[in-house]
């Protein structure tokens, strides 16, 4: 796993578990940052951190389920993998309903654990890439004039140049000029790409 893959934020009140999991993950090339409790993770966490959370369920103070609730409340979308020795169907359902990426029971098979964590790290990378593309598209749309936005909205709604011209009281040739400027400002090579970008935004 390369350095760009993110970090596993390991939260467990048992120092022995933290040490053994940190060692296991480091041997597999996975960066780990251990925390003794959920509170210290919440206090330290920064939005630019990439990775996933591997948390115990039952801990003194804030539990794994409470941590999930706080993250959701703060709109932190980091994938959360819940690991517990006290798994039961009700808690598993609650964790997954709260948006857990996965729910694993101790003792956990090393191969399965690594696979789940790699998938969670992959999911976080994909989410960050999508968010970055969205903000880049939003920034480009900001460059459009009011009239260009009107034209873009009508293009996205499936209207032809003549219909757009009639609705806006301008000539079809002017619509063409606006369309060319919109394509240039949004850095789109085709009409399909233009529509996809606007719909995604």
Secondary structure, 3 states (H helix, E strand, C coil): CCHHHCEEEEECCCHHHHHHHHHHHHHCCCEEEEECCHHHHHHHCCCCCCEEEEEECCCCCCCHHHHHHHHHHCCCCCEEEEEECCCCHHHHHHHHHCCCCEEEECCCCHHHHHHHHHHHHHHHHHHHHHHHHHHHHHHHHCCCCHHHHHHHHHHHCCCCHHHHHHHHCCCHHHHHHHHHHHHHHCCCCCHHHHHHHHHHC
